[in-house]
Amino acid sequence: MTILVIAEHNNQDLSVATLATLAAAEKVASDLSSEIHMIVMGHESNSVCEQAAACASVKKVLSAQDAALENPTAESLAAIVVANADGYTHIFASATTSGKNFLPRVGAKLDVQPISEIVSVESADTFTRPIYAGNAIATVQSTDSVKVITVRATGFDAAEATGGSASIEDINVVSQISNNSTFVSQELTVSERPELTAAKIIISGGRGMQSGENFHLLEVIADKLGAAVGASRAAVDAGFVPNDYQVGQTGKIVAPDLYIAVGISGAIQHLAGMKDSKVIVAINKDEDAPIFQVADYGLVADLFKALPELNDAL
């Protein structure tokens, strides 16, 4: 029995989310005494294949390289995975925007029910996943011959990325490249700050920031702390910041060592995306704000006075 992990990358580096996904696969492999393979689909992503091969628990790396996979479509990724799915009992991918886009297609083509966003492995066929915006945890057991699973990275510590020496096997994917849709362009926010899902410290603003210009109060503090800047959905919907800042049920799921929530009331959708943070600090002038119910430290104060004072103290 063998397990397949789908690597997520930028054609240069293996993502941290993939290492967390690999950690979930390791728990299943331990239960079944299985080995783990990883598939890298990309274009000239040899460095990613080498990083995958260096992971301690990976025994084989499948390298699927094609110019069309530099910016792959969900149709192509799903077709390649399905074409190489024989012999695998479990197929894992990260519960990122990309993973949640193509893995349901894999489940449909294999005629199995995908299990989404697991946060723990109870056994080889039983997993837990959050429901109702994280207010309840469901235990799910699958009897499908192939378990197709996405993994919430915040639920697992990253697997060991060194110490392995897996073989790398090239696979031909020309026949699996789909022409049903094509990549046109992408617009990415470029920042020197850490990416939200990988940051150890995050400072987020909500509707209480009142305007996008006021987010500079968070940015100067973030730069001193080496932190990422996030936002609630209310701040994004108000146009204060781009939507890739959004933390929450419909945004990014994060679990940093320190999460500072400024002017955020604590709507259930936002809490679903950050309540697994190690330490939560809340600054809000409303002492009855729901955010204080999950905060480890709370400051009832006007953020426009508290933030400059915090900045001076730093």
N, C-alpha and C positions, 0 to 999 in steps of 0.2 A: 504494500500500500504506500502511495506517495501523495504528497501535498504540493499544490502549486500556489506560489505567491506571485502576484502581478506587481512589478516594480513601477513606481511612479517617479518621474525624474524630469529634468529639463535638458536632456541629452548631454549633460555634463556631470551632474551630481545626483546621487540617490537621495530621495527625500527622507526626512526624519519620520514622516507618517508611514513610509514603507517599513522602516525598522520597527515601529510599533506594531504594524501588521504582522511582521515576521515573528515578533514575540508571541502574538496570539497563535500563530501557526505552530510555534515550538511547543506550546502547551498541548495542542492536539497531537502533534508528532510524538510527544512523550507518552501520551495515553495509548497510542496505537503502535508504538515502536516503528514509526514511519520515517522516511527521509523526506527532505524538503527540496523542491526545485524552485527556481525563480525565473520568470520570463521578463526579458527587457525588450520592449518594442519601441524603436526609435530610429534615428538617422545619425550615423557616425557617432553612436553613443558607446564606443568601446570602453571609455573610462567608467561608465556606469556599470557595464558588464564586469569590469575588473573589481569595482567596489562591491558588487553583488557576490562575486566569487570569493571575496575576502570575508564575508559574513560567516561566523563560526558554524552556524547550523545549516548552511546551504550546501548541498552536495552536487548540484548541477545547475548551470545557468543556460537558459535557452535564449539565444540572441536573434531577434527578428529585426533586421535592418532594411530600410527602404526609404528613398527620398520622400515618399508620400507620408511617412511616419514622423517627419520632423515636427509637424503639427497635426497629429492624427485625429481622425473623426471617430465618434463612438461606433459607427458601423464597422469600420476597419478593425478597431481594437477587439470588438466582440467576435468578429469572424475569425480572427487569428487565434484567440483564446479557445473558441469552440473547436477549431480544426486541430488543436493540440491538446484537447481535454481528455483523450482516452487514457485510462490507467490512473487517473487522479481521483481520490476520494473527496478531497476538499479543494476549493478554489477560493483564495483570499485576495481581496483588494482593499485599499484604504477607503474610508468613508469620506472622501473629499469630493469636491465638485466633479472631478473627472471620474472617480470610482463610481459615484452614484449615477453617473450618466451612462456608462457602458455596461456595468455589471448586470443590471436587470435584463439587458438584451441577451447576455450570456445565459442567464437563468431561463429566459423564454425559449431560446434555441435548444437548450438541453432539456426542456420540459420539466424543470424543477422550480421549487419556490425559494427565491433568494431570502437570506436572513440578513437584515440590514442593521448596521451600526451597533454591533455587539460591544459590550464593555467588559465581559468576562467569559471564560471558557470553563464550564462545569464538567464536561466530558467531551468525548469526540463527537457526540451528536446533540449535545445540550449546551445552550448558551443563554446569556442574559442580555437584554437590551432595554434602553429607556423608552417609556411611552408616556403620553399625556404631558408633553414638554418636560420630561424628566422627573415628574412627580411620582411616578411608579416605575418599578423595574419588572419587566416580564421575563419569565423563564420559558425559553422556546426549545422544543425538541423536534428534530427533523429525522424522518425516515427515508428521505430521498437518497438515491444511490450516490449522488454527487452533491455535496453541500457547497452552495455558492454564497459567499459571505463577505460583507463589508465590515471593516473594523474601525471603531471610533478610537483615534490615536490617543486621546486623553485617558483611555481606560487601561493602557499598557505602557510600561517602561520600554524604552527602545532596546532592541536586541543587540547583542554584541556584534560590532561591525568589523572586528579584526579576528585573526586567528584561523580563518578558513582558507581552503585552497581548492575550491570547486572547479570542475571542468567547465569549459564554455563550448557550447554546441550551436553552430549556426543552423537556422531553419529558414526555408524558402517561404516567403509570404506573398509573392506576387499575385497569386490567384485569389488571395483573401482581401486584397485592397479594394475597397468599395468606391464606386463612382457616383453613388446616390447623392452624396453631399460632398462639398469641398470646403477647405479652409480658405477664408478670405483675408481676414486680418484680426488683430487683437490690440486692444488698448490697455496697457498696464500702467499702474501708478508706480513710478520709480521713487524709491526712498532709501536713504542710508540707514534707516532704523531697521530693527529686526522685523521679520515677517510675523504677523499676528499669531499664527498657529505654532510658531517655533520659539516665540519670545518667552523669557523667564520672568519678565516684568511687563505689565501692561497698565497703561493709564487711559481710561475711557471717559468720554463725555456724553452727556445726554441733552435732553431738551433744555435743561437748566442753563446750558452754555449760551443760549439766546441767539448766537450767530456763529457763522463759520470763522469770522475773524477772531472770535474769542478762543478758538481752539489753539491759538498760539500760546495761551497760558499753559496748556497741557504739553505742547511741543517742547517748550524750553525746559520743563521738568523732565520730560521723557529723554531729552538729549543728555541731561545730567545723570540720569539713572541708567542709561543704555536700554531704555524701554521702547516698546511699540505703542502706537496710539490707536485706540479703538473708539467705538461709538455705539450708542443704542440705535435701535431702528427708528425711534422718533427723531433723533438728530439727523440720520441719513435721509429719512422721508422729508424733513424740513429743508434739505439741501445744504446743510452745514458742511458736510464732508462727503466724499465718494462712498459708494455702497460697499467697496472692498474693505472699509473700516468697520463694517457692521459685525458686532458680536451678538449671538443669540440663536434662537431656534431656526430662524430663516437666514442667519448669517454664518459666522465662523464659530466653531466650538473650541474653546480654549481652556487650558488648565495650568496657568503659569504659577510660579512660586509666589508671586505677589500681584494682586489685581486691585487697582485703585479706581473706584467708581465715583465720578464727580458729576453732580447734578443729574443723576440717574435715579428715577423713582424705584425701580426694581420690578418692572412688569414681568410676569411669569415667562414670557418669551425670551427676555434678556437673561433672566436667571438660568434658564435651561442651557445657555451657552457658556456660563462662566462660574457656576456654583461649585465646580470641582476644583477651583483654584485653591492652592495651599493656604494662603492668607488673603483675606478680602478686607479692604479698607474702603469705607463709604464716607463721602462728604456731601451733605444735603441739608438745606435749611429747614426742611420739613421733618420733624422728629418722628412722625408717624409713617414715613416712607417705608414701603416693604423691604427695601434694600437693607435696612438695618437688621432685619430678621435673619439674614444670612451672613452679615458682616462680622468679622472677628474684632474689628475696631471701627467705631463710628464717631464721626465728628458732626454735630449739629451746628452748622455755620453757613454764612454767606460765602459761596465759593469764590466770589470776586475779592474777598478779603483773605480767605484761607489760602488760595493758590499763590498769591504773591508772598505771603508769609512762609509757605512751604518752600518756595523757590529761594528765598533769602536764606532759609535755614540750611539748604543744600549747598 
